[in-house]
Amino acid sequence: MRIMLVCAGGMSSGLLMKQMRSYFQENGIDGTIQAMSMANCQDPYHQYDVVLIGPQVGYRLADIRESTGLPCAVIPSFDYATANCSNIMKLVYQLLQK
C-alpha cells in the first residue's frame, strides 16, 4: 500500500511519517508513506493508493478527493497529534476496502 500524507506545509506530517514508517517495520507491514504539503500533492498523486489529510487542512478534503480520485480521509485530530499509528492504519484499511 502506498500512502500520501498531506498537511499545510509538510512539517507536522513529516513527523507523523517517521512514526508510521517505524510502525510499518515493527508490524511487518509492506507499505510506503510520503509526507507532502498541500502545494505539492497534486502532481504525484497517481503514485499512491490512498490520501490521508492532516486535520489542519481537513477543509480541503472534497477538493483533494475530486482532484485525485483516490480514497481520502482526514486523520482525527487526536490520532494525528499523538501519532496513534494503529488507529491511523485502521482508517487506511477502511479506505482501501471501499
Order of alpha helices (4+ residues) and beta strands (2+ residues): beta-alpha-beta-beta-alpha-beta-alpha-alpha
